[in-house]
């Protein structure tokens, strides 16, 4: 493990016992204590670069106060433009930010955009109440406009500060105002969520030792045969997954320890977004006694589904199980407002924004912009062949599709970890761009099969129209 990875892991592990302390604390202690803890962590790991987060927060606060009705668009522009400055800050003679500063800035950008959208929803709800003389029925709307202190406490809260999960301002507000968090379970869901962390950690240490990424950058690697070069991307993606499984599961455990993001199961919460249905108060029934009949879940802060990631069949589903709270953010604030309508083009737009959010390294763009091609091929084969198979044939088809899905993610992961254009293209060319060419082949095959099916169906309809007596 690198020194940075050790620091990340230490921060995550320390956050778990701290969570139990904050769970028992009052609203003010949670608010200011959680923010103070987070700010100390930022100062310790980011030093002078902590100013980047403060500038981003203050800029968002000004936008929200000056233009609450259109602050969601303005904040998106402000935070993403600042990301560009942040990534190129060394070009202006400023010191290069630490990796921890980059992690904080990534999550903070998501928070500020979400906060602005929540303020815009609040403004709309208040306007609706005035015009209709009735309280808005919108779920998850913040109860009041946040001031600078509330925004700072939300932004610097230690929960999910560097690794996620992303959560909305309303989720933070609900955590602060839990009436009786003692009735919300923590130990059992924490143990359930953490049981695979040692296994994933052991896999990461062993496989990363025997299959280092730096070997791919060496000339010796490309002297090996094609089967070895094809194989090597599999353990690289495996190590990549194990690293994030450990990090995100530990981050979720820190949330669970503090009862952060806990809602009744009747709220039908979504990762990142929170409740989608009205729900009963979080702790006490009408007679004032603890509502032991109310069950809770932590779906709001669930950021990874390792089983779903590894064993889902489709490329599309693989994205849904990975970094789930950020996927919700992308779907809510980018995909829905994309300037194009088709599914593939919207996906391409979303992947472009996601690549920009991750950084300016060419490998991000090469990898993320391969996903729409895979989605198009997957959709074409689904409509042209897979949905027409028998149950037994579909079973074999699903296994083949799963295998190809995993190889597609292996392939794209190489661009994500190699980062540079030269290293990524060098590796992809060494395996003959197999996923790009394979996806194009499946896309064309699916279109041809779909066209044949459509022609056959049309011919059948025409024959039936010309010979109606045959149908009797």
Secondary structure, DSSP 8 states (H G I E B T S, - for coil): --HHHHHHHHHHHHHHHHHHHHHTS-HHIIIIIHHHHHHHHHHHHHGGGHHHHHHHHHHHHHHHHH-TTTHHHHHHHHHHHHHHHHHTGGGGT-----HHHHHHHHHHHHHHHHHHHHHHHHHHHHHHHHHHSS----TT--SS---HHHHHHHHH-STTTTT-----HHHHHHHHT-S-GGGS--HHHHHHHHTTHHHHHHHHHHHHHHS-GGGGGSTTGGGS-HHHHHHHHHHHHHHHHHHHHHHHHHHHHHHHHTTTT-EEGGG--BTTTB-SS----SSB-TTSSB-TT--EE-GGG----HHHHHH-SSHHHHHHTSSHHHHHHHIIIIITT-S--SHHHHHHHHHHHHHHHH-S-HHHHHHHHHHHHHHHHHHHHHHHTGGGS-HHHHHHHHHHHHHHHHHHHHHHHHHHHH-SHHHHHHHHHHTTTHHHHHHHHHHHHHHHHHHHHHHHHHHHHHHHHH-GGGG-
